[in-house]
Amino acid sequence: MKKESNTIQIHQFTPSMASGDSVSSAVLYIQSILIEFGFTSNIYVSRNDLDKNLKHDICHLEEYIQNENHILLYHHSIGHNSHDKIMQFKDKKILIYHNITPPHFFKNNPYIQNLCIQGREQLSSSASCFISAIGDSDYNCKELRYYNYKNPTTLPLLLDWEKQKKVTPNQELIKKYHNPYNIIFVGRVVQNKAQHQLVDVAYALKKKGLENFKIHIIGGASEHKYMQALQQYAKNLNILVEVTITGKVSQENLKAYYTLADLYLSLSEHEGFGMPLVEAMRHDVPVLSYNTGGVGSALPKESLLEKKSPDFIANKILAFQKDPYNRVQLIKKQRKKLMGFSSQNIKEKFAHYLNSTINTNIKYKAKKKSTKKTNYQIEGPFDSSYSLAIVNKTIANALHRYLKNSTVKLYSTEGDGDFIPNLKYLDDTTKKLALKSQENVDITIRNLYPPRTNAMKGYHKIIGPFGWEESKFPAQYVQWFNTKLTMIFAVSNYVKELLKNNGVSVPIYTTGNIVEDIIAINSSKLSFDLPQGVRLLHISSCFPRKGVDILIDTFELLSNKKEISLIIKTFQNPHNTVIEYLEKKNYKIESIYEENIYLYSKNAKKIVLINKDIPQSQLKYLYENSDILVAPSLGEGFGLPMAEAMLLDLPVVTTNYGGQIDFCTKKTSWLIDFDFAPSKTHLNLKNSVWVVPKKESLKMKIEEICNLSKKEIYKKTSKAKKYILKHYSSKKVSKKIVKAIKNYGRLQKDQKKKIGWISSYNTKCGVATYSDFIIENLNHLNITIFANYSKTIIDQNKEKNVVRCWNDRFDTTNQTLISNIIKGNFTHIVINFNFAFFSMKNLEEIINQLNKNNIKITIIFHSVKDVKIKGLESSLSWIKDSLAKVSNILVHTIEELNFFKKLGLLNTKLLPHGVKNRIDIKPKRQNKIKTISSYGFMLPHKGILDLIEAFAIVQKQFPYISLVLVNAVYPVKQSKEYLHSCKQRVKELNLSDKITFHSDFLSDKKSYELLDKTDLLVMPYHQTNESVSGAIRYAISTLNPVLCTKQAIFNDIKDIVHFIDGYNSNDIALSIIKLISNKELLYSKTKEQKLWIEENEWKNISLMVSNFLR
């Protein structure tokens, strides 16, 4: 617009000015527009107590010079004593009405109440004094018409957004609240804003189980008594952790709150317009607001709430958290609404208004935007040879190269926050992407470690291409991903499944990584010569999961017939202990080629260690001058070096498990056999699994390649290269990203589940109890229980959703069960398997017929070892082909994962056995041990007779100790006979007054009443085919010390119990005496015991089951 000088002056009046105040912000914004239009424009106030933070020239009303040719814009939002005087001014006056809060909201504040009454009286009596009127919302214009203002114009002259962009948010505040789900409200702390109802919502959310959230109430207090009452109310409800009341904040802090917010929630009883609502939308914060006053003018209808009860709002928020598609759509609708509030549109409307009202000739036309471009922001490190940095750089360049009508920017940030990139490391194209200025962001794709999901811009907030290596994913990350992201790009199908198994519910799309960029790089020679002969190359961070120790051990096993060397390219990091391991294996430094580049040797073995970053050109030289890429990973998300090696015709040896299996197959690589094992990483995640490559298998694969001709090697490497070029080119990955975003709504659709649960149930059986605990925590799912026939039902009230339609392993067929499932249109079936329930023939029949009907099958195995009892012989190996059709084989131990792996089955997942978390139980530490107990069914393999014998020995040294046996009779003859033998032996030992039997099947409540009184629980089991013990979990949940035999059934709890040194009664007695004689040893497991209970409580195990039922 060409700026012209106008003879008409347009000034403004408002009673007072204060920084951060909505009306004051509007006044300043209008002044800037008027000056841009070429008018002389001053601001006048009637109060003397000006805000010192306002760095503008503000004039007092006393200085005002009336002029009938000038225009005075009169802002009205509250009563004041200068009104009548101004109404007499000669100037032509235009009213800008910002709404007056109804006086009844200030019944506890007579001063403000009177000002509101006065303001409405002044408004109602002054229509004839103005040549025109503006309302900043339709609602305000409606009020003006009510007071006889003719044809008021809606014009939201609100805030100088361009100026707001220049404010830098407080990064420390953003970091402080990066963890929780952040809900904000901005506004004066005053009763009509209803901040107390936000506190009610916080309380409702906490009651409904939402963890790790904050409601930030931001704004200065207009009513200090209300502020104090608000703080006390939050304290009374015990939610001071969840609710923060900030008071007035700086512009930098305010912008930080908008930046960190996941949701803006307003339950205000009255808003003339609600400028903070618009500010929230400007920051792409989803907004939910009670539909009152002028709120409908500010927000799209999808943001409006017609009810405001705490339960309704809490449920709305919980549903909103779980619906990323709705979040994307809402932000898009908000953006559409914001177009009407853009600076250019406001200026054009204001110019048109002035031209038509006071006959000015302002020539202003909003610039029409060209075809809408999609603005991508790729966030993360990109300025080093770190694999994440390479991925981010290549993704940004690929999108920049292939996407039309899009712009791409690189943004430098890490797990701990933003940082300035090292531009010297970047090529010209990448540098331009890093330096590009991008006003708006539509889609953020962030890739960094540790993952951080806060303060992301745009309607799409995406993490990826994301990689993870071990089976467990931190619960905190799951919450972040589900509530803050809209989508995840996974580097591999392994990672996609892993995330889903851990409960990540936002859409996940496998994009892979771009690999082809290394082809364009010209290789450059190293400053030293590589060893002669066959060269094995390993490229990794040398984190423990990379298996470099296994590689070095295997390297030593290789024959010396051929000259073979190992090159390890890594970099220094806290988890890299390769130097220490080489020293441990007695390797000595033979040469130092450069700083952090060494030649190690031991006998005839030579290892080159490159322990630093090197240029990509030298990395390519390593690929080109090596013979085999070896990657014996324990866990891998993708395996970029493997893909790059394939692209450069290098044979690859890697583990037959992990993300690399997407492209490392038997046709393209040499795969190492493995065993499952507990993962051991710095994250220390409980029940997490990775694999351990077998050294002998690794050795065989290396030697196999060494003995192959180039032609034979080429058969695989050519297929590998072709596959990588086809699936991981920059064009292909870019298309996958665009396709995922385009088809986002389709990715979101989820099948409605109808679940059948096959198990013993509501009977005296360990598996029945197990099922009861699981189902109790799956009440959000539609579950029907298919149970066995039984004459010993415990609780008839639990039979409502139970269909009893099978007996046991001696059934000739299970057609009744199968027919019930098929006719019931069940989508998922969970089978709880025990050898006593189903024969191999019957289990195979169930699997095959349900599979034929496209019903997804999950089997929870409670025992897996072959049954060798004459006449009852059974082995799961007989039906391994049918078991391969099952969606999920769930087992309780890692040993069982390896059991099924030996059968060639990898459709397995670890499902730990659960435990009751009795929150009210506190650990106790006794000075004197008086009671020993045992718990479980009265069966010979439980070792109760041995415990009685051991107790007789303990009694001699500690005569005051008693033994309480909480061991129910199992409904079989053998159990009754064993109880009789135990009681007979007690009589023979003359210990009837010291040993008490509780042989009835007790409720949990009665069982715990007995067990809680004990000081030590002993579980002296003999050999059993059971996978894990359910009984010992009752013992553990008392938080009393637990002692047991070294049986495989207790392997999963080995870190939180004490073990008996042997199996006979004397061994048991000595172990008991050792513990009760050493209190520090006795209570040494308590802390770990409590943590283990929290990790494995039934709520969490049930959630895992729910995650698997997809």
Secondary structure as GFF3:
##gff-version 3
##sequence-region A 1 1110
A	DSSP	beta_strand	10	13	.	.	.	ID=ss1
A	DSSP	alpha_helix	22	36	.	.	.	ID=ss2
A	DSSP	beta_strand	43	45	.	.	.	ID=ss3
A	DSSP	beta_strand	58	60	.	.	.	ID=ss4
A	DSSP	three_ten_helix	61	63	.	.	.	ID=ss5
A	DSSP	beta_strand	71	76	.	.	.	ID=ss6
A	DSSP	alpha_helix	83	87	.	.	.	ID=ss7
A	DSSP	beta_strand	92	97	.	.	.	ID=ss8
A	DSSP	three_ten_helix	103	106	.	.	.	ID=ss9
A	DSSP	alpha_helix	110	124	.	.	.	ID=ss10
A	DSSP	three_ten_helix	127	129	.	.	.	ID=ss11
A	DSSP	beta_strand	132	135	.	.	.	ID=ss12
A	DSSP	alpha_helix	138	146	.	.	.	ID=ss13
A	DSSP	beta_strand	153	154	.	.	.	ID=ss14
A	DSSP	alpha_helix	161	165	.	.	.	ID=ss15
A	DSSP	alpha_helix	171	176	.	.	.	ID=ss16
A	DSSP	beta_strand	181	186	.	.	.	ID=ss17
A	DSSP	three_ten_helix	191	193	.	.	.	ID=ss18
A	DSSP	alpha_helix	195	207	.	.	.	ID=ss19
A	DSSP	beta_strand	213	218	.	.	.	ID=ss20
A	DSSP	alpha_helix	224	236	.	.	.	ID=ss21
A	DSSP	beta_strand	243	247	.	.	.	ID=ss22
A	DSSP	alpha_helix	251	260	.	.	.	ID=ss23
A	DSSP	beta_strand	263	266	.	.	.	ID=ss24
A	DSSP	alpha_helix	275	282	.	.	.	ID=ss25
A	DSSP	beta_strand	287	290	.	.	.	ID=ss26
A	DSSP	alpha_helix	295	298	.	.	.	ID=ss27
A	DSSP	three_ten_helix	301	303	.	.	.	ID=ss28
A	DSSP	beta_strand	304	305	.	.	.	ID=ss29
A	DSSP	alpha_helix	310	321	.	.	.	ID=ss30
A	DSSP	alpha_helix	324	338	.	.	.	ID=ss31
A	DSSP	three_ten_helix	339	341	.	.	.	ID=ss32
A	DSSP	alpha_helix	343	358	.	.	.	ID=ss33
A	DSSP	beta_strand	374	380	.	.	.	ID=ss34
A	DSSP	alpha_helix	387	402	.	.	.	ID=ss35
A	DSSP	beta_strand	406	414	.	.	.	ID=ss36
A	DSSP	beta_strand	417	418	.	.	.	ID=ss37
A	DSSP	three_ten_helix	423	425	.	.	.	ID=ss38
A	DSSP	alpha_helix	428	435	.	.	.	ID=ss39
A	DSSP	beta_strand	443	446	.	.	.	ID=ss40
A	DSSP	beta_strand	460	466	.	.	.	ID=ss41
A	DSSP	alpha_helix	475	484	.	.	.	ID=ss42
A	DSSP	beta_strand	487	490	.	.	.	ID=ss43
A	DSSP	alpha_helix	493	501	.	.	.	ID=ss44
A	DSSP	beta_strand	508	510	.	.	.	ID=ss45
A	DSSP	three_ten_helix	516	520	.	.	.	ID=ss46
A	DSSP	beta_strand	534	539	.	.	.	ID=ss47
A	DSSP	three_ten_helix	544	546	.	.	.	ID=ss48
A	DSSP	alpha_helix	548	557	.	.	.	ID=ss49
A	DSSP	beta_strand	564	570	.	.	.	ID=ss50
A	DSSP	alpha_helix	578	584	.	.	.	ID=ss51
A	DSSP	beta_strand	588	594	.	.	.	ID=ss52
A	DSSP	beta_strand	597	602	.	.	.	ID=ss53
A	DSSP	beta_strand	605	611	.	.	.	ID=ss54
A	DSSP	alpha_helix	616	624	.	.	.	ID=ss55
A	DSSP	beta_strand	628	631	.	.	.	ID=ss56
A	DSSP	alpha_helix	640	647	.	.	.	ID=ss57
A	DSSP	beta_strand	652	655	.	.	.	ID=ss58
A	DSSP	three_ten_helix	659	662	.	.	.	ID=ss59
A	DSSP	beta_strand	670	672	.	.	.	ID=ss60
A	DSSP	beta_strand	674	678	.	.	.	ID=ss61
A	DSSP	beta_strand	689	693	.	.	.	ID=ss62
A	DSSP	alpha_helix	695	706	.	.	.	ID=ss63
A	DSSP	alpha_helix	710	727	.	.	.	ID=ss64
A	DSSP	alpha_helix	730	742	.	.	.	ID=ss65
A	DSSP	alpha_helix	744	748	.	.	.	ID=ss66
A	DSSP	beta_strand	755	758	.	.	.	ID=ss67
A	DSSP	alpha_helix	766	776	.	.	.	ID=ss68
A	DSSP	beta_strand	783	788	.	.	.	ID=ss69
A	DSSP	three_ten_helix	796	799	.	.	.	ID=ss70
A	DSSP	beta_strand	802	806	.	.	.	ID=ss71
A	DSSP	alpha_helix	815	823	.	.	.	ID=ss72
A	DSSP	beta_strand	828	833	.	.	.	ID=ss73
A	DSSP	alpha_helix	840	852	.	.	.	ID=ss74
A	DSSP	beta_strand	856	861	.	.	.	ID=ss75
A	DSSP	three_ten_helix	876	879	.	.	.	ID=ss76
A	DSSP	alpha_helix	880	883	.	.	.	ID=ss77
A	DSSP	beta_strand	888	891	.	.	.	ID=ss78
A	DSSP	alpha_helix	894	902	.	.	.	ID=ss79
A	DSSP	beta_strand	908	910	.	.	.	ID=ss80
A	DSSP	beta_strand	931	937	.	.	.	ID=ss81
A	DSSP	three_ten_helix	940	942	.	.	.	ID=ss82
A	DSSP	alpha_helix	944	957	.	.	.	ID=ss83
A	DSSP	beta_strand	962	968	.	.	.	ID=ss84
A	DSSP	alpha_helix	973	988	.	.	.	ID=ss85
A	DSSP	beta_strand	995	997	.	.	.	ID=ss86
A	DSSP	alpha_helix	1004	1011	.	.	.	ID=ss87
A	DSSP	beta_strand	1016	1019	.	.	.	ID=ss88
A	DSSP	alpha_helix	1031	1036	.	.	.	ID=ss89
A	DSSP	beta_strand	1042	1044	.	.	.	ID=ss90
A	DSSP	three_ten_helix	1048	1053	.	.	.	ID=ss91
A	DSSP	beta_strand	1058	1059	.	.	.	ID=ss92
A	DSSP	alpha_helix	1065	1076	.	.	.	ID=ss93
A	DSSP	alpha_helix	1079	1082	.	.	.	ID=ss94
A	DSSP	alpha_helix	1086	1096	.	.	.	ID=ss95
A	DSSP	alpha_helix	1098	1108	.	.	.	ID=ss96
###
